[in-house]
Amino acid sequence: MNFPINFSEILASLIFGSIGFVAFIYGKKNQCWAPMIIGGLLMGYTYLVTGIIWTYVIGILLTVALFVLKDY
């Protein structure tokens, strides 16, 4: 199987994975479920989504949801 990987996919994975990791650790320290769940989703969704536009759209939406739901 040949999976073509380009720079923009690697960059998106790095950016949103890093945001997800920090959110997961923040949620774990403060015992908040929403940042932990959204952080886990941010770290893992790039493996399931094909297409760079959808990768950025979903990543931006999850990051916005992280800031909106950070207190829950």
Residue pairs with C-beta under 8 A, 6 or more apart in sequence:
6 52
8 52
9 46
9 52
9 55
12 46
12 52
12 55
12 56
12 59
13 46
13 55
15 59
16 42
16 43
16 45
16 46
16 55
16 59
16 62
16 63
17 42
17 43
17 46
19 39
19 42
19 59
19 63
19 66
20 38
20 39
20 40
20 41
20 42
20 43
20 44
20 62
21 39
21 43
22 39
23 35
23 36
23 38
23 39
23 42
23 66
24 35
24 36
24 39
24 40
24 43
25 39
26 32
26 35
26 39
27 33
27 34
27 35
27 36
27 37
27 38
27 39
28 36
32 70
32 71
32 72
33 72
34 66
34 69
34 70
34 71
34 72
35 66
35 69
35 70
38 62
38 65
38 66
38 69
39 66
41 62
42 59
42 62
42 63
42 66
45 55
45 58
45 59
45 62
46 55
46 59
49 55
49 58
